[in-house]
Amino acid sequence: MAEYVFKSPLPDVEVPVVPLTEFVFGDDPSATRIAMIDGATGGTWTFAELTDAIYRLAGGLQAEGVKPGVSVGLMAPNMPEYTIVFHAVAVAGGTVTTINPTYGAEEVRFQLNDANATMVIAASPFAETAVSAAEGSSATEVVTIGAVAGLRSMTDLMGEPIAQVEVDPQDHVIVLPYSSGTTGLPKGVMLTHYNCVANLVQSNAMLAYEPGEVALAVLPFFHIYGMQVLMNGLLADGVTVVTMPRFDMEEALSLIQQHGVTQFYAVPPIVLGLAKSPLVDNYDVSSLRKIFSGAAPLGGEVAEEAAARVGCVVVQGYGMTELSPISHATVGTDVKPGSNGVTAPSTECRIVAEDGTDQGVDGEGELLIRGPQVMKGYLNNEEATANTIDEDGWLHTGDVARFDSDGHMYIVDRVKELIKYKGFQVPPAELEALIVTHPAVADVAVIGVPEIEAGELPKAFVVLKPDADASAEDIMEFVAGHVASYKKIRLVEFVDSIPKSASGKILRRQLRAS
């Protein structure tokens, strides 16, 4: 069967071949318009103040050896300084690898070494973890956002402003977020300036911002959704960004009321909270124009309930780290319950069934995507890259989807093994590799089990060694001591054996059906 290609209902976009920072901030940043508000402190930054700090820090970083070919780890919660560090590294010609600040030292060290980062810039509450992680890693210094005794701070590094170091936007990797792709251990996703700029042009053509808008940014900037859609995308379109270091329902509602927030980017558990929490009735959220949910599928009923409760539309999108990240979104407020929206401009899609045949309208199969937002590849992993992007440039998402006759896309199942806990990727292989090191464990398999608030809970099926003794609590505590909180095992079931294929592959579908 010939290829059946779904295209965007929107016209193609023209992508400028420019560095990301130049695209986001333009030529003449405003000295009066507020770019970012620190929700935790109330501090404000105009567009001019933000860019002044970016180019001065870039000068200081350049003096410290940051240049093309050099990677810098960034480990912080959402705050205006995150934007400054991110873009300062980019202006100096370096590559940022964004690190989850809740990671333990082992997880951080793995990423630093894999990305070959020479420096870590960490928010002060995470300095101790960063210092511990840097030991035995490629990083030779930890710099802090905020004062920490014995360490240099971001302020100490400020130098004379420099111009953007010349790079090839279509080839130069600006950021290395880590993703597990469709399976396996976390891998560095190589995103170029061009990938990121292309996706900002594509997504902003769909998201339809108006002058004077204010957005609440609680989704983490280290994650591609927060990094691109919230931080870079909003600033590129002149939207004022209110940062939150972590989600708290009451604080979020208070900030919406205080700052007249019009755009709220969320994940399904937050939308569920807006639908159900009695706290919503205590705050004026009438300024909200739209709630945009992403990172995991959101049920149509929950979306409609939250929309009715809050008094604004709730829409969805779809994306992956490997797609910079958006490939589908609801255009403006043209909501269709349960839909992930329509295909982004300048993007092509296919739906391919298990037998390899292309499917048309209402046919189900794996979603394949091709466009300028598709990553350059996985860092130092040609095999994984080839398994994800085929020779014709189609990225295989691992998600089963369908298109309706209006061009709206719906995710109906997953081919890939990843667990989605509150919108975060939890790779089973990573947890299995850890659990099997427990002295009482002979074999293990990890799957996600459905749960309404979290989406999925990581569950371990454990085979104990003969005569070994361990409780479910022992296994969960062992895992919790080594991983970020969202990767914790929440359920344990002891079994006699793990079902596997003749080639030794874990048969997860059998475990899900058990």
C-alpha positions in Angstrom: 0.0 0.0 0.0 1.3 3.5 -0.9 2.0 6.1 1.8 -1.0 8.0 3.0 0.3 11.3 4.4 -1.7 13.6 6.7 -0.7 17.2 6.5 -1.5 20.3 8.5 -4.7 22.3 7.7 -2.6 25.4 8.3 -0.3 26.9 5.7 3.4 26.1 5.8 5.6 28.4 7.8 8.9 30.0 6.9 11.6 29.2 9.4 14.4 31.8 9.8 17.9 30.3 9.9 19.0 32.2 13.0 20.3 31.3 16.5 17.6 30.6 19.1 18.4 33.6 21.4 18.2 36.0 18.5 14.8 34.6 17.5 13.4 34.6 21.1 14.4 38.1 22.0 14.6 40.0 18.7 16.7 43.0 18.0 15.3 45.6 20.4 14.1 44.2 23.7 11.7 46.4 25.6 13.0 48.2 28.6 9.5 48.6 30.1 7.6 45.5 29.2 7.8 42.8 31.8 9.2 39.5 30.4 9.3 37.4 33.6 7.9 37.5 37.1 9.4 35.2 39.8 6.2 33.9 41.4 8.1 32.8 44.5 9.6 36.2 45.2 7.6 38.7 43.2 10.8 39.9 41.4 10.4 41.2 37.8 12.6 41.3 34.8 11.9 43.4 31.7 12.9 42.1 28.3 15.9 44.5 28.3 17.0 43.5 31.8 16.8 39.8 30.9 18.8 40.2 27.7 21.4 42.4 29.3 22.0 39.7 31.9 22.1 37.0 29.2 24.8 38.7 27.2 26.9 39.6 30.2 26.8 36.1 31.6 27.7 34.9 28.1 30.8 37.0 28.3 31.8 35.5 31.6 31.1 32.0 30.4 33.2 32.6 27.3 36.1 33.7 29.5 35.7 30.4 31.4 36.1 28.4 28.2 32.5 27.9 27.1 32.5 27.7 23.3 31.2 25.5 20.5 31.8 21.9 21.4 31.5 22.6 25.2 28.4 21.4 27.2 27.2 23.0 30.5 24.7 21.3 32.9 21.8 23.4 34.1 20.1 22.2 37.3 17.4 24.5 38.7 13.7 24.9 39.2 11.7 27.4 37.2 13.0 30.9 37.9 14.0 33.8 35.6 17.6 33.0 36.2 17.0 29.7 34.4 16.4 31.6 31.2 19.5 33.7 31.7 21.8 30.7 32.1 20.2 28.8 29.3 20.6 31.6 26.7 24.0 32.8 28.0 25.4 29.3 27.3 23.8 29.5 23.8 25.1 32.9 23.1 28.6 31.8 24.0 28.3 29.0 21.5 27.9 26.2 24.0 25.4 23.4 24.5 23.0 23.3 27.5 22.1 19.9 29.0 19.1 20.4 31.2 19.0 18.3 34.4 16.1 17.5 36.6 16.9 19.2 39.9 15.2 16.4 41.9 17.6 13.8 40.5 20.0 12.1 42.9 23.8 12.4 42.5 24.0 9.1 40.6 21.5 10.2 38.0 23.1 13.6 37.6 26.6 12.1 37.2 25.3 9.8 34.5 24.0 12.7 32.5 27.1 14.9 33.1 29.3 12.2 31.8 27.1 11.2 28.9 26.9 14.9 27.8 30.6 15.5 28.6 29.6 18.6 30.5 32.5 20.6 31.8 30.5 22.8 34.2 27.3 22.6 36.3 25.3 25.6 37.1 22.9 24.8 39.9 20.3 26.6 42.0 21.6 27.0 45.5 19.3 24.4 47.1 20.7 21.7 44.8 24.4 22.7 45.1 25.2 19.8 47.4 23.8 17.2 45.0 25.6 18.9 42.1 28.9 18.9 43.9 28.5 15.3 44.8 27.5 14.4 41.2 30.5 16.3 39.8 32.9 14.1 41.6 34.0 11.4 39.2 32.3 13.2 36.3 33.5 15.3 33.4 32.5 18.5 35.2 35.3 20.4 36.8 33.3 23.2 38.5 29.9 23.8 40.1 28.6 27.4 39.8 25.5 28.4 41.8 22.4 30.5 41.2 22.4 32.2 44.6 25.2 32.4 47.1 26.7 29.2 48.5 29.9 29.2 50.6 32.9 27.9 48.8 31.4 28.1 45.3 31.3 30.8 42.7 27.9 32.2 41.9 26.3 33.2 38.6 26.7 36.8 39.6 30.5 36.2 40.1 30.7 35.1 36.5 29.1 38.1 34.9 31.5 39.8 32.5 31.5 42.2 29.5 28.6 41.5 27.1 29.5 39.6 23.9 27.7 39.1 20.6 26.3 35.8 19.7 29.2 33.4 18.8 28.8 32.3 15.2 27.3 28.9 14.8 25.5 27.0 12.0 21.9 27.0 13.3 21.0 24.0 11.2 23.8 21.9 12.6 24.8 23.3 16.0 23.2 21.5 19.0 21.9 24.1 21.4 20.4 21.8 24.0 20.7 18.2 25.1 17.6 17.3 27.1 17.5 13.6 28.1 14.7 11.3 27.0 14.2 7.5 27.0 12.7 7.7 23.5 10.4 4.7 23.0 12.4 2.4 25.2 15.7 1.9 27.2 17.8 4.2 29.3 17.8 8.0 29.0 19.6 9.4 25.9 20.7 12.9 25.0 18.4 14.3 22.4 20.4 16.6 20.1 18.2 19.6 19.2 19.7 22.3 17.0 18.9 26.0 17.0 17.0 25.4 13.8 14.9 22.6 15.4 14.0 24.8 18.3 13.3 27.9 16.2 11.2 25.9 13.7 9.0 24.5 16.5 8.5 27.9 18.0 7.3 29.3 14.6 5.1 26.2 14.2 3.6 26.2 17.7 3.1 29.9 18.0 1.1 29.8 14.7 -1.3 27.4 16.4 -1.5 28.7 20.0 -2.7 32.2 19.0 -1.5 34.6 21.7 -2.9 38.1 21.9 -1.1 41.3 23.1 -0.7 41.7 26.8 -1.1 38.0 27.7 0.3 36.5 31.0 1.1 32.8 31.4 1.8 30.7 34.5 4.9 28.5 34.0 4.9 25.7 36.5 5.8 22.9 34.1 9.6 22.5 34.6 11.9 24.3 32.2 14.3 21.3 32.2 11.6 19.3 30.4 11.1 20.0 26.7 7.5 21.1 27.2 8.4 23.8 29.8 11.6 24.7 28.0 10.2 25.3 24.6 6.5 25.9 24.9 6.6 27.9 28.1 10.0 29.6 28.4 11.1 30.2 24.8 7.8 30.1 23.1 6.0 32.5 25.4 8.9 35.0 25.5 9.3 34.8 21.7 5.6 35.9 21.4 5.9 38.7 23.9 3.9 36.9 26.7 4.8 37.7 30.3 5.9 34.5 32.1 5.2 34.0 35.8 7.4 31.2 37.1 6.6 28.7 39.8 9.5 26.5 41.2 7.1 23.6 41.9 3.3 23.0 41.7 1.1 23.9 44.6 -2.6 24.3 43.8 -3.3 27.1 46.2 -0.2 29.0 45.2 -1.1 28.6 41.5 -4.6 29.9 42.0 -3.2 32.8 44.0 -0.8 33.7 41.2 -3.5 33.5 38.6 -5.6 35.9 40.6 -2.7 38.2 41.5 -1.2 38.6 38.0 -4.3 38.2 35.8 -3.0 35.0 34.2 -4.6 34.3 30.8 -2.7 31.1 29.7 -2.2 28.1 32.0 0.0 25.3 30.7 -0.7 22.0 32.6 -0.5 18.3 32.7 -3.5 15.9 33.2 -3.1 15.7 37.1 -3.3 19.5 37.3 -6.3 19.6 35.1 -8.0 16.9 37.3 -7.2 19.1 40.3 -8.8 22.1 38.7 -11.9 20.0 38.0 -12.1 18.6 41.6 -10.3 20.8 44.1 -12.5 22.9 46.5 -9.7 25.5 46.5 -10.8 26.7 43.1 -13.9 28.4 44.5 -11.7 30.6 46.8 -10.0 32.5 44.0 -10.9 34.7 41.0 -9.6 32.9 37.9 -11.8 34.7 35.5 -8.8 36.1 33.7 -8.0 32.7 32.2 -8.6 32.4 28.5 -7.2 28.9 28.0 -5.8 25.9 29.8 -3.4 23.8 27.6 -2.7 20.2 28.7 0.1 18.1 27.3 2.8 15.5 28.2 0.2 12.7 28.6 -3.3 12.0 27.3 -6.2 13.8 28.9 -9.6 12.3 29.0 -12.3 14.3 27.3 -14.7 14.1 30.3 -12.0 15.5 32.7 -11.2 18.3 30.2 -14.9 19.3 29.9 -15.4 19.2 33.7 -12.4 21.4 34.3 -13.5 23.8 31.6 -16.9 24.2 33.1 -15.5 24.6 36.6 -12.9 27.3 35.7 -14.8 29.0 32.9 -12.4 28.7 30.0 -11.5 26.2 27.3 -9.2 23.2 28.1 -7.3 22.1 25.0 -4.6 19.5 24.3 -1.5 19.0 22.3 1.0 16.3 21.5 4.7 16.1 21.3 8.0 14.5 22.2 11.4 15.7 23.3 12.6 14.3 19.9 10.1 16.7 18.2 11.3 20.0 20.0 8.4 19.1 21.1 5.1 19.9 19.4 3.7 18.1 16.4 0.0 18.5 17.2 -2.0 21.1 19.0 -5.4 22.6 19.3 -5.6 25.8 17.2 -6.6 28.7 19.4 -9.7 27.7 21.3 -11.1 25.4 18.6 -11.5 22.5 21.0 -12.6 19.0 20.2 -12.9 16.9 23.4 -10.3 14.1 23.6 -8.4 15.4 20.5 -4.7 16.2 20.6 -5.4 18.9 18.0 -4.3 19.1 14.4 -0.9 18.7 12.7 1.5 21.5 13.1 2.4 23.6 10.0 5.1 22.2 7.8 4.7 18.8 9.3 3.7 15.5 7.7 2.2 12.4 9.5 1.5 8.8 8.7 -0.5 6.1 10.5 1.1 2.7 10.0 -0.5 -0.5 11.1 1.4 -3.5 12.5 1.5 -5.1 9.1 3.3 -2.1 7.7 0.4 -0.7 5.7 -0.5 3.0 5.8 -4.0 3.8 7.2 -6.3 6.6 6.2 -9.0 8.5 8.1 -10.1 6.6 11.3 -7.5 3.9 10.7 -5.3 3.1 13.7 -1.5 2.5 13.8 1.8 3.9 14.9 2.1 7.6 14.4 5.1 8.6 12.2 6.1 12.3 11.9 8.4 14.2 9.6 9.3 17.9 9.7 11.9 20.6 10.6 11.3 20.0 14.4 12.6 16.4 14.2 15.8 16.0 16.3 19.3 15.7 14.8 19.6 12.4 16.6 20.6 10.8 19.9 24.0 11.8 21.3 26.6 9.1 20.7 23.9 6.5 19.8 23.6 5.9 16.1 21.7 2.6 16.7 19.0 4.3 18.8 18.8 7.1 16.3 18.4 4.7 13.3 15.7 2.8 15.3 13.7 6.0 15.8 14.2 8.0 12.5 14.1 5.9 9.4 16.1 6.6 6.2 13.3 8.7 4.8 13.3 11.0 7.8 10.1 9.6 9.5 10.3 9.7 13.3 8.6 6.6 14.8 6.8 7.9 17.9 5.8 4.6 19.4 2.3 5.9 20.0 -0.8 4.4 18.4 -3.0 7.1 16.9 -5.8 7.9 14.5 -7.0 10.9 12.5 -10.6 11.9 12.1 -12.1 13.5 8.9 -11.4 17.0 10.3 -7.7 16.3 10.6 -7.8 16.0 14.4 -5.4 13.4 15.9 -6.2 11.1 18.8 -3.7 9.0 20.8 -5.4 5.6 21.4 -2.6 3.4 22.8 1.1 3.1 23.2 3.6 0.8 21.4 6.4 2.1 23.5 7.2 0.8 27.0 7.6 4.1 28.8 5.5 4.8 31.9 4.0 8.2 32.1 3.7 9.3 35.8 2.2 12.8 36.1 3.5 13.6 32.6 7.1 12.5 33.4 8.8 9.7 31.5 9.7 6.7 33.7 11.8 4.1 31.7 11.1 0.6 33.0 14.6 -0.6 31.8 16.3 2.0 34.1 14.3 0.8 37.2 14.8 -2.9 36.3 18.6 -2.4 36.0 18.5 -0.8 39.5 16.2 -3.3 41.3 18.1 -6.3 40.1 21.1 -5.1 42.0 19.2 -5.6 45.3 20.8 -8.6 47.0 17.5 -10.4 47.4 16.3 -10.0 43.8 16.8 -12.6 41.1 14.7 -11.0 38.4 12.3 -8.1 37.9 10.0 -6.4 35.4 8.4 -3.0 35.7 5.2 -1.8 34.0 2.8 1.1 34.4 -0.6 0.5 35.8 -3.5 3.0 35.2 -4.3 5.4 38.0 -6.7 8.4 37.6 -4.6 11.1 39.3 -1.1 10.1 38.2 -2.0 8.6 34.8 0.2 5.5 35.5 1.9 4.1 38.6 5.3 2.3 38.3 4.8 -1.3 39.5 7.5 -3.9 39.9 7.0 -7.6 39.5 9.8 -9.2 41.6 11.3 -12.7 41.6 13.3 -13.3 44.9 16.4 -15.4 45.1 16.0 -18.8 46.8 15.8 -18.4 50.6 16.0 -14.6 50.2 13.7 -12.4 52.3 12.5 -8.9 51.3 9.2 -7.0 51.6 7.5 -4.7 49.1 8.5 -1.8 51.4 12.2 -3.0 51.2 12.1 -2.9 47.4 10.4 0.5 47.3 12.8 2.1 49.8 15.8 0.7 47.9 14.6 2.3 44.7 13.7 5.6 46.4 17.2 5.9 47.6 18.6 6.1 44.1 16.1 7.9 41.8 14.1 11.1 41.5 10.7 11.0 43.3 8.6 10.6 40.1 10.5 7.4 39.3 9.8 5.7 42.6 8.1 2.2 42.5 4.6 2.6 43.9 3.5 -1.0 43.8 5.3 -4.4 44.2 4.1 -7.9 43.4 6.2 -10.9 44.1 6.0 -13.6 41.4 7.7 -17.0 40.7 8.9 -15.9 37.2 8.9 -13.1 34.7 7.2 -14.0 31.3 9.7 -13.6 28.5 9.9 -14.3 24.8 12.3 -16.8 23.3 14.8 -14.0 22.7 14.6 -13.0 26.4 12.4 -9.9 25.9 10.0 -9.2 28.8 6.4 -9.8 27.8 4.9 -6.7 29.4 1.5 -7.2 27.9 1.1 -10.5 29.8 2.0 -8.7 33.0 -0.5 -5.9 32.3 -3.2 -8.6 31.7 -2.4 -10.5 34.9 
